[in-house]
Amino acid sequence: MNKDAKVVFTEYFGSISYLHDGLAFLLLLAAGIAWMIITAKKFNEGIQEQKNDGSDVFSVMVRGLAMLLILVAFLMSS
């Protein structure tokens, strides 16, 4: 890549670190929203069954939290 192309890329997209941080934030935001939607659907499904002991909703929440923690660890390592 020549010098002029690097300048154009930097002016258009911003610095690489800012671009990476922005994409990481958007990915975390999307994962968090998806986790909340899945948890809400599971909670509503459990209410409709009338024999909900809370363990299904809790397991969905724990799996979502683990997914977010792995995603944060992956993004912080780079």
N, C-alpha and C positions, 0 to 999 in steps of 0.2 A: 504494500500500500504506500503510495507516495505521500509527501508532506501535505499537498493541497487536499487530497482526499481525507486525510486525518483531520485537517482543520474543518472541512465541511461536515464531516461526521460529528465532530465535537460540538460545532455550532448547532447542528440540527437536533442531536440526541442529548447533548450535555455530556458531562464527564462520565467516564465509564463507571466510576464508583456511585455516582448519583443514579445512573440508570439501573445498576444492580440493586441498590437500596430501594428504589422505587418499585422494581419488579418483585423484589422480596416482600415488600409491604403489601402489594396487590395480591400476591399469592397467599400470604397469611390472612388477609382480609377475606378472600374467597373461601379459604379452608374454614375459617371461623364461621362464616355465614352458612356454609354447607353443614357444618357440625350442628349449628343451632336449628336448622331446618329439620335435619334427620332426628335430632333429639325431640323436637316438638311433635313430629309425626309419630314417633314411637310412644311418647307420652299420651297423645290423643288415642292411639290404638290401645294402649293399656287401660285407659279410662273406659273405653267402650266394651272391653272384655269383662269388666267388673270383678275379676279375680286377680288383679294386679297386685303383686307384693312389692313392687318397686325395683326388683333385681334386674329386670330387662332394661328399664330406663337407666339404671345405674351403670350397667355394663356398656350400654351405648355411649354414655357420657365418658366413661373411663377410656374406652377405645378412641373416642374423638380427641380427648385430652392427650393421650399417648401419641396420636398422629400429629397433633399440633406441636408437641414437644420435640418429636423427631424432625419435623420440618424446621423448627427454629434452630435446632442443633446443626442441621445440614446447612442452613443459610448463614449461620454464624461462623462456620468453619471456613467458608471461602472468603 
